């Protein structure tokens, strides 16, 4: 199938954005948890070191924590397996996709040092990577906000060399829907207590009778 008709030079065996979203739909929450765990672990466990740790060190810590979480999240899941070798981690979704976790830059491309393996991965050179499946190679990662103090978006990116073929945001399906409440009609106000007349305040009728009896 030709998923990129009209895009000269693009492989014709890659997943489209729609196919990628459909394939990853059962794993969206797990992928979200992995990325969030990585960032939260850095924020919480290294609070006292933030002022001395470089961006590269931060990325390494976040990556290691993401992988530790991914090994728990995806262990034993049907149709999913992962391989960890040295500093690389590959998550295989069936026979159709291979995932690597990465920090994402503002231009949508992954942020990394271009090792031979990473260059081949970005080039969609599946058959030249040892043990790699023929499916689409995808980056799943996080984009930080402008001041790099929090995650702005979690993304799935399909990249070919330095060109982003497509991308979409990893949005959890477990999003609460806010239902506006109808206003409650006002209830009649019931006084909390009733003031009783003072003992020395007489009823006018009684007062009149007393005056007549005294004549």
Long-range contacts (C-beta under 8 A, 24 or more apart in sequence): 4-165, 7-165, 9-160, 10-160, 10-165, 11-124, 11-160, 13-134, 13-136, 14-124, 14-136, 14-158, 14-165, 15-96, 15-97, 15-135, 15-136, 15-158, 16-166, 17-158, 17-166, 17-167, 17-168, 20-97, 20-136, 20-138, 20-156, 20-158, 20-166, 20-168, 21-156, 21-168, 23-93, 23-94, 23-96, 23-97, 24-93, 24-97, 24-156, 24-170, 25-173, 27-74, 27-80, 27-93, 28-170, 28-171, 28-172, 28-173, 29-172, 29-173, 29-174, 30-73, 30-74, 31-140, 31-154, 31-170, 32-154, 32-170, 32-172, 33-69, 33-73, 34-66, 34-69, 34-70, 34-73, 34-101, 35-66, 35-101, 35-140, 35-141, 35-142, 35-151, 35-154, 35-170, 36-151, 36-154, 37-65, 37-66, 37-68, 37-69, 38-62, 38-63, 38-64, 38-65, 38-66, 38-69, 38-101, 38-142, 39-142, 39-150, 39-151, 41-65, 55-148, 59-103, 59-111, 62-103, 62-142, 63-101, 63-103, 66-101, 67-101, 70-101, 83-131, 88-117, 90-131, 90-132, 92-133, 92-135, 93-135, 94-135, 95-133, 95-134, 95-135, 96-135, 96-136, 97-135, 97-136, 97-137, 97-138, 98-126, 98-132, 98-133, 98-135, 98-136, 98-137, 98-138, 99-138, 99-139, 99-140, 100-137, 100-138, 100-139, 100-140, 101-139, 101-140, 101-141, 102-139, 102-140, 102-141, 103-141, 103-142, 103-143, 103-144, 104-139, 104-141, 104-142, 104-143, 104-153, 104-155, 104-157, 105-143, 106-143, 107-164, 108-155, 108-157, 108-164, 108-167, 109-157, 109-159, 109-162, 109-164, 110-139, 110-141, 110-157, 110-159, 122-159, 122-160, 122-161, 122-162, 123-160, 123-161, 124-160, 140-170
